[in-house]
Amino acid sequence: MVAVLKHNSGIFMDADTLILNTLQPVIHLLKQTDIILFNTHLGFMAANSGSVILNDWLERIKKDLRELSTPINTTKNFSWDYIGNRNLANIMIEMVHDHDASGISRLTVLNLLNAIIDRLNKINLINRTKLSGNFTRIQTAIKYRKIDFAFNGDLKKYLWMLDRISYGFIAEAAYYGSKIKDPQAQYEQFWFNNDRELDVVFSNSKTIIGLHNSWTPGWYKKLNEHEVFEDKSLLSRTIKHILKN
């Protein structure tokens, strides 16, 4: 994916992506940025060739693959995001760090919060033993808030993160909001419910929807093509509607 987009431009999407309408409103944004993602979800990516991020990302992938071939790593278990989200996140963090160091930053308040937390920790006003969970959450929240601010500001020309909820890319999350906390439960209850109307999928000018094949119930995966089209779940009715129109 990264190598192809780096050299040729274009669109990558997972096989379990639903296209409801023209992609032109999304693709049009490539006139203003090099990469388009829904947040950092890698189920869909549109990109221009020669992107700074793609160049860096490809080199990191090559390095990772070389390390995989070394004897010490042949039996090691690697995380699912080893060459994907992990590398992208590290690139973004480094770009934000460089952006802060440039002195042309919109993140002064967040940098100050980081400094305060570090200082309180050093003088033991924050007990990391008792509050380690809260401390870690604060640091993580600040780090990702900094990334959001930077890539919605000066760094947007490198990567434009569309909100996957407001754009309806994760349809079940847009529908439930905070009513159901567990993402997998959201997915199963939304797509495999027989009573939900099609309007919840095709409303609000949704263009692209990303599914989660790994969360699809086993009984549904066992259906043949005819059985999928005869099923009354929202997912089956959505697929039938797309194919008819």
SVG drawing of the C-alpha trace seen along z (x, -y; Angstrom):
<svg xmlns="http://www.w3.org/2000/svg" viewBox="-38 -31 58 52">
<polyline fill="none" stroke="black" stroke-width="0.4" points="0.0,0.0 2.6,-2.6 5.0,-1.8 2.3,-1.9 0.8,-5.2 4.3,-6.7 5.1,-6.1 1.7,-6.3 -0.8,-8.3 -4.3,-6.9 -6.6,-5.3 -6.2,-2.3 -9.2,-0.7 -9.9,2.5 -11.9,5.1 -14.7,4.7 -15.3,1.0 -18.7,-0.1 -18.8,-2.9 -22.2,-4.7 -21.6,-7.7 -19.0,-9.4 -15.6,-9.7 -15.0,-13.1 -15.6,-15.3 -12.9,-13.3 -10.5,-13.1 -10.9,-16.8 -9.1,-17.5 -5.8,-16.1 -5.4,-19.5 -4.7,-20.8 -2.9,-17.9 -0.7,-14.9 -2.7,-12.2 -6.3,-11.8 -7.3,-9.4 -10.3,-9.0 -8.4,-9.9 -5.6,-7.3 -7.7,-4.4 -5.8,-2.6 -8.9,-1.0 -9.0,-3.9 -6.2,-6.2 -6.0,-8.6 -2.6,-10.0 -0.4,-12.0 2.8,-10.4 6.0,-11.7 4.4,-12.4 6.9,-13.3 5.1,-10.9 4.9,-8.0 8.7,-8.4 9.6,-8.1 7.0,-5.4 8.4,-3.2 11.9,-3.5 10.8,-2.4 8.9,0.6 12.0,1.7 14.0,1.4 11.4,3.4 11.3,6.2 15.1,6.4 15.0,6.8 12.3,9.5 14.8,11.6 17.5,11.6 17.8,14.9 17.0,13.2 13.6,12.0 12.4,15.1 10.5,16.5 9.4,13.1 5.7,12.2 5.0,8.8 2.0,6.6 -0.7,6.3 0.3,2.7 4.0,3.4 4.6,1.9 1.3,-0.1 -0.2,-2.2 2.9,-2.0 5.1,-3.5 2.6,-6.2 2.1,-7.2 5.8,-7.5 6.2,-9.7 3.4,-11.9 4.8,-12.3 8.2,-13.2 6.7,-15.7 4.8,-17.3 8.0,-17.4 9.9,-19.1 7.0,-21.5 7.2,-22.5 10.9,-23.0 10.5,-25.3 9.1,-28.0 6.1,-28.4 3.6,-26.4 -0.1,-26.6 0.6,-24.2 2.0,-26.5 -0.7,-25.7 -0.3,-22.0 3.5,-22.2 3.1,-24.2 0.8,-21.5 3.5,-18.9 6.1,-21.0 3.9,-21.4 3.3,-17.7 7.0,-16.9 7.8,-19.5 5.2,-18.3 6.5,-14.8 10.1,-15.8 9.2,-17.5 6.9,-14.6 3.7,-16.7 2.3,-13.9 2.8,-10.5 3.4,-8.3 3.0,-5.2 -0.5,-6.1 -1.6,-8.0 0.4,-6.2 -2.7,-5.4 -4.0,-8.9 -0.6,-10.3 -0.2,-8.0 -3.7,-8.9 -2.9,-12.6 0.3,-12.3 -1.4,-10.2 -4.3,-12.6 -1.9,-15.5 0.2,-13.7 -2.8,-12.9 -4.3,-16.3 -1.1,-17.9 -1.2,-15.6 -4.8,-16.6 -4.0,-20.3 -0.9,-20.1 -2.5,-18.0 -5.5,-20.3 -3.2,-23.3 0.2,-23.8 0.8,-20.1 -2.5,-19.6 -0.7,-20.0 1.0,-16.7 -1.9,-14.7 -5.6,-15.5 -7.4,-13.5 -11.1,-13.5 -13.3,-12.8 -14.4,-9.2 -17.5,-9.8 -18.9,-13.0 -18.1,-11.6 -19.9,-8.3 -16.9,-6.2 -17.5,-4.2 -21.3,-4.1 -22.0,-2.3 -20.0,-4.8 -21.8,-7.7 -25.1,-6.1 -24.5,-5.1 -22.1,-7.8 -21.4,-7.0 -24.5,-4.9 -22.5,-1.7 -18.9,-1.9 -17.6,1.4 -16.7,0.8 -17.3,4.5 -20.7,4.5 -21.6,1.4 -20.6,3.1 -22.5,6.3 -25.7,4.6 -25.7,2.1 -25.1,4.2 -26.7,7.5 -30.0,6.1 -33.1,6.9 -35.1,3.9 -32.8,1.0 -34.0,-1.1 -31.7,-1.7 -31.9,-5.4 -29.4,-5.2 -26.8,-4.1 -27.7,-6.3 -28.5,-9.5 -26.2,-12.5 -24.5,-12.3 -22.2,-9.4 -19.8,-8.5 -17.6,-5.7 -18.1,-3.2 -15.5,-1.0 -16.6,2.4 -14.7,4.7 -14.5,8.2 -12.7,9.6 -15.8,8.6 -18.4,10.0 -20.2,12.9 -19.2,16.4 -22.7,17.4 -22.8,14.6 -19.4,15.5 -20.7,19.0 -23.5,17.7 -23.2,18.3 -24.0,15.5 -27.7,16.4 -28.1,16.6 -26.4,13.2 -28.9,11.6 -31.8,13.3 -30.7,12.3 -32.6,9.5 -29.7,7.9 -28.9,4.3 -25.6,5.3 -27.3,7.6 -30.0,5.0 -27.3,2.3 -25.3,4.5 -28.4,5.3 -29.3,1.6 -25.8,0.6 -25.8,3.2 -29.2,2.2 -28.4,-1.5"/>
</svg>
